Amino acid sequence: MFTDVRSKRLMLVAHCVLNQNSISDGTAEFPASNLQAVNLLLHSQIGIIQMPCPELHCLGLARGNVHGGEQPVLVENSRIRSAMQRRPAATMLDRLAKLVALQVEEYRRYGFNVCGIVGIDRSPSCGVNSTSIKNHESRGEGVFIKAIRKELRRRHIRVAIVGIKASEIPKALTSIRGLLKHR
Ligand code: SF4
């Protein structure tokens, strides 16, 4: 089964790696995609799974605050983090995390190599090494990454997760190259 030309290698990436239009107002760092990260993945013959943007699904494009772009980023990010933890956003967040974990589980079931997950540091939702809490960038994970981890653990699945920042491209590419080596 699945012995055609497909590479059977996959990586999950935060939605905004491919689509910066999803980002909260005032924080996009590219017109459309993080080209260097995407190019690296495209040239690695790895299937790219674009995870849903949790904040877009849970709070909307304006994140529930049309003046959010006028706030300092960490202040607005911290507000978003709190909003993501309240219902009904939190219910949707859990649903999205389940959908991500389900895809990983299904590919693993058939022997595909899911090399890892790429999150976005400082994000209240997709941060891996750092997130935004109490108006500061602090060590810790965003609420979506936490929910994905919980869901993967429940299914006894281990997947490497790295966080990248658009402002630190060489480091980001090194992190992604590290995931690409995962078997
Ligand atoms: S970091 Fe996560 S929540 Fe923020 S825009 Fe990207 S995908 Fe959406």
Residues whose N, C-alpha, C, O or C-beta is under 5 A from the ligand:
A	BS01	SF4	A14 H15 C16 S22 I23 S24 P52 C53 P54 E55 I120 S123 S125 C126
